[in-house]
Amino acid sequence: MTFYSYQQLLAQTNRILLWRYGILVVLSLIAVIMLILFLRHRNEGKYRDLLIIFVLSACLVGGIQFSNYQQYQTSLSQNAQIVRFLQTVSHKKNVSLKKLKTNKTVLTDNFNG
């Protein structure tokens, strides 16, 4: 069973977001470099082909990023609920946040009424 600390829950969403935007930024920078090289060497087809490849890759990653936006917002909201729950428990029970851990990243009701 995996347990998550307060710090892990805070860092979890930031890590995913940074990776996705990092890849998009790197692909966009490479596409700009290929555009500059293509404009300097218009007679060489390899720069045009590389430009097309990197622009299409950046568009693909951007499209994936856009399609995952709603899922990311839901995950962020659920993660924020767990973080608030841990903060509330910490405050009410006078326990340090460093000592609290949870085995879930989604706050659910398991009422079997």
C-alpha positions in Angstrom: 0.0 0.0 0.0 1.3 3.4 -0.9 1.1 6.3 1.5 1.4 10.0 0.5 2.7 12.7 2.8 1.5 16.3 2.7 4.6 17.4 0.8 4.2 14.7 -1.8 0.6 15.7 -2.4 1.6 19.3 -3.0 4.5 18.3 -5.3 2.6 15.7 -7.2 0.5 18.0 -9.4 3.3 20.4 -9.9 5.6 17.7 -11.2 3.2 16.5 -13.9 2.4 20.0 -15.0 6.1 20.9 -15.3 6.9 17.9 -17.4 4.1 18.5 -19.9 4.9 22.2 -20.3 8.6 21.5 -20.4 8.2 19.2 -23.4 6.0 21.7 -25.1 8.5 24.5 -24.6 11.4 22.4 -25.8 9.6 21.3 -28.9 8.6 24.9 -29.6 12.1 26.2 -29.1 13.5 23.6 -31.5 10.8 24.5 -34.1 11.9 28.2 -33.8 15.5 27.2 -34.3 14.5 25.1 -37.3 12.6 28.0 -38.7 15.7 30.3 -38.4 17.8 27.6 -40.1 15.3 27.1 -42.8 15.1 30.9 -43.5 18.9 31.0 -43.8 19.3 27.9 -46.0 16.2 28.0 -48.2 17.7 25.7 -50.8 18.3 22.8 -48.3 15.3 20.6 -47.9 16.4 19.0 -44.7 15.7 22.1 -42.6 12.2 22.4 -44.1 11.5 18.8 -43.3 12.8 19.2 -39.7 10.8 22.3 -39.3 7.6 20.5 -40.3 8.4 17.6 -38.0 9.0 19.8 -35.0 6.0 22.1 -35.6 3.7 19.0 -36.0 5.2 17.5 -32.8 4.6 20.7 -30.9 1.0 20.8 -32.2 0.5 17.2 -31.2 1.8 17.8 -27.7 -0.2 21.0 -27.4 -3.3 19.1 -28.5 -2.7 16.4 -25.9 -2.1 19.1 -23.3 -5.4 20.7 -24.2 -7.3 17.5 -24.2 -5.9 16.6 -20.7 -6.8 20.0 -19.3 -10.2 19.0 -17.9 -8.7 15.8 -16.4 -5.9 17.8 -14.8 -8.4 20.3 -13.3 -10.4 17.5 -11.8 -7.3 15.8 -10.4 -6.1 19.2 -9.0 -9.4 19.7 -7.3 -9.4 16.3 -5.7 -5.8 16.7 -4.6 -6.7 20.0 -3.0 -9.5 18.4 -1.1 -7.1 15.8 0.4 -4.6 18.6 1.3 -7.3 20.6 3.0 -8.5 17.5 4.8 -4.9 16.8 6.1 -4.6 20.5 7.2 -7.9 20.2 9.1 -6.9 17.0 10.8 -3.5 18.5 11.7 -5.2 21.6 13.2 -7.9 19.7 15.1 -5.6 17.0 16.5 -2.6 19.2 17.0 -0.4 16.9 14.9 2.4 18.1 12.6 1.6 17.9 8.9 4.9 16.1 8.5 3.6 13.2 10.6 0.3 12.8 8.7 0.1 10.4 5.7 -2.8 9.2 3.5 -3.2 6.2 1.3 -5.6 8.0 -1.1 -5.3 10.9 -3.4 -9.1 11.3 -3.8 -11.4 12.2 -0.9 -14.4 9.8 -1.0 -17.3 8.9 1.3 -17.4 5.1 2.0 -20.7 5.3 3.8 -22.5 2.0 3.6 -25.8 3.3 5.1 
